[in-house]
Amino acid sequence: MLSGIRGWFGRTTLNTRVWLVMTMVVVGLVTLSVVSVVQGRTTQMRTLADSLQNQVQSATAIADDFRQRAVKGEMTDAEARKQALHAIGAMRWDDGTGYVFAFDSDVKLLMHPLRAEQVGSSIRDDADAKGFHHYVAMLDADAKEGHGLTRYTQLIPKTNEQRDKISYSEWYKPWDMHFISGAYFVDIDAEFRTDLIASLERSGVIALLVMLVVWFSMQSIRDTIGGEPAHAVTIAGRIADGDLRDDGRKGFEQGSLLESLDRMRGRLATIVAEVQQGAHVVSTTALQLSRGNDDLSRRTQEQASSLEETAASMEEMTATVKQNAENAGQADRLSRGAQVQAERGGDVAAQAMVAMTDIGDSSRRIGDIVSLIDEIAFQTNLLALNAAVEAARAGEQGRGFAVVAAEVRRLAQSSAAASRDIKRLIAESGERVEVGSALVKQSAEALTGIVASVKKVTDIVAEIAAASQEQSAGVDQVNIAIAQIDQVTQENAALVEEAAAAAKSMQDQAVVLSEQIAFFVVDDVSHEVKRVIDHAHDMSFGELAEA
């Protein structure tokens, strides 16, 4: 029941509530006024009844006093009754309008100050203006309680005016007398009507003032709110629920609560829309950054693998170049020794055969060494070619390494050419050694040619040794450069991983932000944000979801 009433009040408008309050105030004031006047009339009627009771009790006391005197023998009982009724009949008040009369249980009139001619006659059949047998009613009341109040309408004989009257009766049983005193309460009714009208007028004035105060107060409240409070509650509830869409209601009073709520909703909608769009941008950027970091990480890993292969190839080439340098140094020493022997051979012709034999041995050893040098040059050329290919694949970072690889290849080719020349000369020396025995006489001329040839070989071998040393130094520089590139690549890989982790964290935060901001619903934005959130959930780190 109470909830139903509260629901009804919640559905009513502010004007309805104001009119209901004013109606209740007016009804309450009128009710209080009527109740107050009625209570006053009731009090007056009770006072009148008490006054009549006192008069009747005084008459009863007079009758009892005379009866006691009769009992004492001061007079006869009949004389006592006569004197008592005479004394009671003489009782008058209110300017003679108040009196006491008596009748017996047969409703025979025993005494009446105004109806002396009817004393001794029955008044049982007497009725008031409305046909009510009021004397019989008095008799019945006395028979029940010994006393009673009887209300009836008396007809005034002279004016035929009907007036309400109240009488108090009491039965004096020793003499079987019913003493009655009555009074009209027209004055009380007139005063009641006057008081009621005055009270209603006062209540009307107060109600009017209250209505004006309530009306102006409610109007002020309505102006402050700017409309129905239910509308303000609806807007506040929608904002609390995250619904910031415009409901199309405009024209609120400037500075009112509804206008402030509408402005707050509009401002919040603008801010939320901007945040949603920002979250959209951040989420999209995070996805693109993740994809870019993934591509960069993959390329960095490929570059690191290529550098590892290049480093391994350079280690092999370094070992080969060092061995080539050692062989070149040994060939240089041997060639210098051969030159000394050739110069001494011109002076020691007698020892030509022995020398030629030694030269044959030396030639064979030189041939082996030259073959080894030629093989080393060939392998060096292959390694230099591989290094040039790897440098080309490394791009900008391998440009310096490509220059070094080209120089190494050039030196290897030079070494191969020199090796072929030496091999050719050694072949010629072998042939000369084979026929040396037969050409001892021509040894001087041959040795002269040999000295020149050995000198030439010595120069070539010296060049090969110098080239080998330069090649070794270049390879060392290449190793250092590759080590530096590998270190930078490893650092880049670490930075890429950190950037990828940061991009993943930013993507997660963007998704969380989008989910939180998606609580708010604004015009034409929330669906796009929801689409971005769902799309972001479908993304793996660094990869775009398949459409």
ABEGO torsion letter per residue (X at the ends): XAAAAAAAAAABBAAAAAAAAAAAAAAAAAAAAAAAAAAAAAAAAAAAAAAAAAAAAAAAAAAAAAAAAAAAGABBAAAAAAAAAAAAAABBBGGGABBBBBBBAAGBBABBAABAAABGBBAAABBBAAGBBAAAAAAAAAAAAGBEBBBBBBBBAAAGBBBBBBBBBBBBAAAGBBBBBBBBAAAAAAAAAAAAAAAAAAAAAAAAAAAAAAAAAAAAAAAAAGEBAAAAAAAAAAAAAGBABBAGBBGBBBGBAAAAAAAAAAAAAAAAAAAAAAAAAAAAAAAAAAAAAAAAAAAAAAAAAAAAAAAAAAAAAAAAAAAAAAAAAAAAAAAAAAAAAAAAAAABAAAAAAAAAAAAAAAAAAAAAAAAAAAAAAAAAAAAAAAAAAAAAAEAAAAAAAAAAAAAAAAAAAAAAAAAAAAAAAAAAAAAAAAAAAAAAAAAAAAAAAAAAAAAAAAAAAAAAAAAAAAAAAAAAAAAAAAAAAAAAAAAAAAAAAAAAAAAAAAAAAAAAAAAAAABBBBGAAAAAAAAAAAAAABBBGBBBBX
